Amino acid sequence: MTGDNEREGLRRVTPKPELAVQEPVLEFPLSPETNTDFMTPSEKLFVLAHLGVPRIRSDAWSLDIVGLVGSPRSLRYGDLAQFTPKTVATTLQCAGNPLEPTRAMRLIANVEWRGVLLRDILEQAQVARSCRYIWGFGLDYGTFFSSPHQEHYVKDLPMEYVATHDVIVATHLNGELLSPKHGFPARIVAPGYYGTNSVKWLCRIEAADRRANAYFTKELYNDRIPGSDAAKPVWEIEPESLIVSPGKGRELKASAIVISGWAWSTSDITSVELSTDGGKTWAAAEVEPRKGPTWQRFRHRWIPNRAGQYALLSRATDRIGRSQPLDGARNSVHRVDVSVVD
């Protein structure tokens, strides 16, 4: 184990790399109405790098597998080729600003990753049965707003989830090598979990019997459980939907209009409801079947009965039975205001 962990994060376990970008990187190239493709082009994928972007050469990179394992090891970039490659198409969603957890950001994409299964790496390292969590360490470092200095970006994942889902150590995005801002040389991709859990610039995997006592695991990204003082980690993506067409502020003719968009969750979306009156009444939309951990397209045919202003809302429900709240949550319903003319 890593020894005593200070409250502000885990101590550095690798040499500090040079930072190609020393300040946070926030890029949001897609607005909701332009998120029209089933697969999001790489150049349109949002970027959030809280601690800057490290400069890393693949020939100088290594991935240490330590902790509760029978055979600790250090893998070089070329060593990843010994494992069976895995391609995973999945949604990637930002959980939003952890200092404003009830604000919906709607930063979402659907992309394809290629890499190797994390559970295969752990099997080779002979992970112990006592392991309950997998800690991922990134090579980025610095401060986040007024936080203490972070030696690593550290997140953890339940071992049960890693063992039963296609969590990968990814080296490619949409068929191309990862770019530096998306985590080159390698990153974790955790399908069905918010993007904050997919550690970029991965340098260390640690098998542990407890959660990591790091800033981004214990201080941030934990939601209070209603009616309780307890909190739960921001891991599983909650049901959400996004109206892509018609776009916000559009002026529409008073004829048949197709309202369409995407819906997604950790599990299958079983229904999407549309409201054209700001949430007073709802009608069922058609929802396409899910293809793996990707988003699902929905459509609804609407014929306005008059000219005027309309508030279009979409609300998704998943197989677990969870639905989107109207407001006050990171996955609150999406609203698009449009006008209808004669």
N, C-alpha and C positions, 0 to 999 in steps of 0.2 A: 504494500500500500504506500501511498505518497507521504505518510507521516502526518504531522499536525498541519491542518489547513487553516489559514487565517481567514477571517470573515470576509475580507475584500477579494479573495480568490485564492487559487492554488499557486504555489511558488513556481517559478520558471523551471522547466525541465529540459529545455533545449536552448542553444545560443539564440540570442535575438537576431532575427533577420533584419536587413535594411527595409525600411518602409518606402515603397515607391510613391504612395500617397499617405501623408501623415494625418490628414483630417478625415472625418466621416465622409463617406461617399453615398449620396442619395440620388438615385436616378429613377424616374417614373415616366418612361416614354409612352405608355399606353393609358389613355382615358377609357372609361367603361365602354363608350360607344364605338371605340376603335379596336376593341378586343374581339374581333370577328372570326379569327381562324381557330380551328380545332387545335392545331399545334401552333404554339407561339414562336415566332422567329427569334433566334438568339439575340439579335440586336434590339429586339423589343422587350426583352426580359428586364424586369426591374432589378435594381441593385441597391442593397443596403449593407454597407460595411461600416459598422459603428466605430471600429478602432483603426480605420485606415486600411490600406492594401499593402501587404508585405511583398517584397520582391524575392522570389524563390526560383532557383535553378533545379530542374528535375534531377540532374546528376549529383546535386548536393543534398537532395531531400531524402529523408528516411521516415518510416512509420514504426514507432516502438509499440509492441504489444506486451503489456506488463500487468502486474496486480495478481489477482487470483487465477493464475494460469500455471499449468505444470511445465510449460516449455516457453518461457519468455523469448522474444525475438525482436529483431530490428529488420524491417523489410526495406529494401531500396526500390526505387521506381520500377526498375526492370523485373523485380521479383514478383510484382503483381501479375505478370504474364503466366505464372505457374497455376493460377486459379482459373476456373471456368468463367468466361466472361458472361455478364448478365446485362440485358437491356431492359429498362423500366420506363414506361411512359406514365407520368403522374402529374397531378396538379402541384404547384408550388405556391404557397400563400404566406405572405407576411402576417404575423399575428398583430401587427400594429405597434404603436409606441407603448412600451411597457409602463410608462408613466401616465398614460391615458388609456387604460385597458377597456373602457366602455365606448371608445370612439371607433367607428367602423372606417377602415382605411381602404378596403377593397383592392388591395394589391395582390393580384392573382394571375397565374399563367399556367399553361399546360405544355410541358416540355418532355423531351426524351433524354434519358441519361444512360450512359454505358459505363460499366465498371466491374467490380467483383463483389460477391456477397460477403457482408461483414461476418455472417455466421460461419462461412467457410474459413475465414482467417482465424476466427476464435477457435474453431474446431482443431485447426492445425496447431494452435498454441495450447490446446488442451485446457480449455476454460473449466474452472472448478464448478461443481454443483452448487456450492455456496454462493456463487455469483448471482446477484440480484439486479445490478445496474452496470451499464457500460458508460464510462466517461470518455468523452471526446475532447481533445485539446487542439485548439487552433494556434497558428503561428502569429496571429494578429495580437496586438497589445496596445495599451494606452489607457485613456480615460473616456468614460461615457457620461456626458453632461457633468455633474458635480461628483461623480463617483470617485472612490480611491483609484489609484493606478492599478490596472489589470495586467498581470503578467501573461495571461493567456485568456482567450475566449474559451470558456469551458461549459459544456452542456452534458446532460446525462440522458440515457434511454433505459427503459426497463429491459432486462435480459429476456423476459418472456416475449416481449414485442420483437426484439431482434431475432429470436429463435424461430418465430412463426411468420415473419413478414420479410419481404424482399428489400431489406435495408442494404444499401450498397456503399462501397467506397468508390466513388465515381471519378473517372478521369476524362470523360467526354460529355459534351452537351450538344444535343441535336446533331450527332455524327461528327462533331469537330472537337479537338482538344479544348479543355476548359481554358478560358481566358483568365488572366490574373485576377480580375475583379469578380469572377465567378468561382474562384477557389483553387486555381492551378497551384500545384500539380494534382491534388486530390482533395476530395471533400466527402463528407457523409451526405447521403440522400435518404431521408426517412419518409417513405410514402405514407400518406394519411396523417402525418404530423405537421404542425406549422413549421415554416421555414427556419425559424430561430433554432430549431433542434438539428438542422442539417449543417454541421460545423464545416466551415471552409478552411482551406490551408491546413488540412489535418496533419498532425505530427505525432500524436500519441493516442493510443486506445488503452484504457485501464479498466480491468474487470474488478468490481468492488461489491461489497455486501451492503452498501448504504449509498444514499444520494451524495453527489459531490457538494461540498460546502463552499460553493463559489458564488460570486456576485450574480451571475446570470442564471443561476439555478435556484438560489435561496432568497435573494433579495428581490429579483425581478422575475417576471413571467410566472406568477402564481396567482390564481384567482380565488377570492374568498367564496366559500360554499355558502349559499343562502341559508340564513337561520343558524349559522354556526361561526365560531371563531377560527375554524380550520380552513385551510386553503388546499387547492389542488394544482399540480403543475399544468402549465399551458402546453400540452402535448397534442391530444387529438383535435383535428380540425372539426369544428362544429358546422352543422348544415348552413349553407349560404347559397344565395342566388344573385345573379347579376343580369339586369336587362340590358341587352346590347342594341336591340332595335325595337322601337324607334329611339333615337338619341335624345338626350336632354335638350329641351328648348325647341324641338322640331315643330314645324307647322304642318299639319296633316289634313288631307282631304276627308270629308265626311263620307267615307266608303269603307269597305272591308279592310282592316288593318291587321297585320300579323305582328304580334308582340313575341319576341324571341330572345333567348339568352342562354346562359350556362348556370348549372346548379351542381354542387359538390359537397362532400362531407367525408369523414373517415370511412363511413359505410355507404352503401347505395342510397341514392335519393329515390324515394318511392312515390313522392308526389310534389308538384309545384302548383301553388294557387296564385292567380293574378287578380288584382283589384284595379279597377279603373276609376274609383271614386275615393281614393285616399284611405282605403282600408275599411269602409263601411260594409261592403259586400265583396265576396270572393268567388271565383270560378276556377275550375280545374283546367290545367294546361296539359298538353301531351308531353310526355317525358321519354326521351330515347333511353334504351337500356344502357347500363354502365359497361364500359370496356376497361376492366382493370381499375386502378386507382386514379382514373381521370375524371374530368367533369362530364356532365351530361347535358345535352341540348334540350331545351324546352320550347314549345310553341303554343300560342293561343290566338285564335281568330276572334277579333273584336270588331263589332260594327257600332260606332257611336250613334246615339239617338238624337244628338243635337250638336250644334257648334258651341265652342266654349273652351274653357281651361279644364284640363284633366290631370290628376295625379295617379300615375301608374305605379303599382307596387308588386313585388314578387316575394313569395314566401315558400321556402322549401322545407320538406320533412324527410328525415332519413329512416332507414330500416330499423334503427334502434328506437324510433319514436320521437326524436328530438326535432323541434321546429324553431324557426327563426323568431325572435322577439321583435316587436314593432320598433323599439328604440332602446337606447341605453346599453348596447352590447357591441362587441367587436363584429358580431355577425347579424346585426339588426337588418331589417328588410331594406332592400334597395328601392329608392323612389326616383322616378323620372317624371318631370312636369312637361306636358306638351299642350299644344293648342290645336283645336280642330276648327276648320273653316268650311263654309259651304262651297 
